[in-house]
Amino acid sequence: MLQLMDEEFLKYIKSSESEVNTLAEIHRILVQNRIICSIEELRQKIVPLHRDGYLGNEPTGDGVNMYYIIFCPDDGSDSSMT
């Protein structure tokens, strides 16, 4: 089970080399940081953060959803895509 606090979860995503990430890339980031979770657990973590405005979603032409940080409370910076 993914027991990360939302702030920690956003921090891991923000540490990515890319500004936009697929669900698979976010999963890879977590695994690299020794955080093991299922794909469904990851979806359950992403959906409320997207709904509440912490993550943005940029669908691509081929239907892949790319997620990006809008706000990360840990450092207070705004990383929205402009």
Helices and strands as residue ranges (DSSP letters): H 6-14, H 23-32, H 39-51, E 55-59, E 65-69
